[in-house]
Each structure stands twice: as C-alpha cells, then as structure tokens.
C-alpha cells in the first residue's frame, strides 16, 4: 500500500481520486475510499472547498496480523498470516 500512497502524496484530491480509481492495485481501492471519505468530511465538517484540498500527508503503518488456516490434501493443515495496515490521511488547502 506504500507504493500507492507515494504516488498520490502531495497531489490535489480531485487528481488523486482520478488516479486511484483506475489503478490496478488492491491498495488503490482502499485508498480511494479513504481519500474520498476524508474529502467529504473536510467539505461537510470544516466547510472547505473540494477543489482547493491537497493530500498533505499519508501515513501507512504496519497493523495486526491475522492468523488463518488452509486445509490441504491428505488431512493436513497449512497456516498462513493475513497482513493488515493502519492508514492516516491528512488533507490541507493549497
């Protein structure tokens, strides 16, 4: 997800949403929803203009691991971990 966050950091919100919408990465879909929600909160709560918003900072940190089990042949079990991450988006005006 850091790769996608590096691409949109410092860009305007409108341009970042356009980029994230058509990016084929899994993290792009998650960041699209996050940036869209952050922009809606800034417009509604703080009365900011959508055209003047810029992504000031995006923090992507390591989150908790979830341990899972996969059943394989011959009555065996294979263990694997699913990785999560914490993301923080900070918006600012131009």
C-alpha positions as CSV (number, residue, x, y, z in Angstrom):
1,X,0.0,0.0,0.0
2,X,3.0,2.3,0.5
3,X,3.6,2.2,-3.3
4,X,0.2,3.6,-4.0
5,X,0.4,6.2,-1.1
6,X,3.7,7.5,-2.5
7,X,2.0,8.2,-5.9
8,X,-0.8,10.4,-4.5
9,X,1.1,12.1,-1.7
10,X,1.2,15.9,-2.4
11,X,-1.4,15.8,-5.2
12,X,-4.8,17.5,-5.2
13,X,-7.7,15.4,-4.0
14,X,-9.5,15.5,-7.4
15,X,-6.4,14.4,-9.3
16,X,-5.6,11.7,-6.6
17,X,-9.1,10.3,-6.8
18,X,-8.9,10.1,-10.6
19,X,-5.5,8.3,-10.3
20,X,-6.7,5.8,-7.7
21,X,-9.9,4.9,-9.5
22,X,-8.1,3.4,-12.4
23,X,-5.1,2.0,-10.7
24,X,-5.0,-1.9,-10.8
25,X,-3.6,-2.3,-7.3
26,X,-5.6,-3.7,-4.4
27,X,-4.4,-0.9,-2.1
28,X,-5.6,1.7,-4.6
29,X,-9.2,0.6,-4.0
30,X,-8.8,1.0,-0.2
31,X,-7.0,4.4,-0.5
32,X,-9.7,5.6,-2.9
33,X,-12.4,5.1,-0.3
34,X,-10.2,6.6,2.4
35,X,-9.4,9.8,0.4
36,X,-13.0,10.2,-0.7
37,X,-14.2,9.9,2.9
38,X,-11.6,12.3,4.2
39,X,-12.5,14.9,1.5
40,X,-16.2,14.5,2.3
41,X,-15.5,15.1,6.0
42,X,-13.4,18.2,5.2
43,X,-16.2,19.6,3.0
44,X,-19.0,18.9,5.3
45,X,-17.5,19.4,8.8
46,X,-14.9,22.2,8.1
47,X,-16.7,23.9,5.2
48,X,-13.7,23.6,2.8
49,X,-13.8,23.7,-1.0
50,X,-13.1,20.4,-2.7
51,X,-11.1,22.0,-5.5
52,X,-8.6,23.5,-3.0
53,X,-7.9,20.4,-1.0
54,X,-4.5,18.8,-1.2
55,X,-3.3,15.5,0.3
56,X,-0.7,16.8,2.7
57,X,0.4,13.5,4.3
58,X,-0.5,9.8,4.1
59,X,0.9,7.5,6.8
60,X,0.9,3.8,6.1
61,X,1.9,1.7,9.1
62,X,2.0,-1.9,10.0
63,X,-1.2,-3.3,11.5
64,X,-2.0,-6.5,13.3
65,X,-1.5,-9.9,11.6
66,X,-4.4,-12.3,11.5
67,X,-3.6,-16.0,11.6
68,X,-5.6,-18.2,9.3
69,X,-5.7,-21.9,8.4
70,X,-5.9,-23.5,5.0
71,X,-6.9,-27.1,4.6
72,X,-4.7,-29.1,2.2
73,X,-4.7,-32.6,0.9
74,X,-4.2,-35.7,3.0
75,X,-6.0,-34.2,6.0
76,X,-3.3,-31.7,6.7
77,X,-3.5,-28.1,7.7
78,X,-1.4,-25.2,6.4
79,X,-1.0,-22.0,8.4
80,X,-0.7,-18.5,6.9
81,X,-1.0,-14.9,8.0
82,X,-3.0,-12.1,6.6
83,X,-1.4,-8.7,7.0
84,X,-3.3,-5.5,7.8
85,X,-2.1,-1.9,7.9
86,X,-3.0,1.4,9.5
87,X,-3.6,4.4,7.2
88,X,-3.9,8.0,8.2
89,X,-4.7,10.7,5.6
90,X,-4.1,14.4,6.4
91,X,-5.7,17.0,4.0
92,X,-4.8,20.7,3.7
93,X,-5.7,23.6,1.5
94,X,-3.5,24.9,-1.3
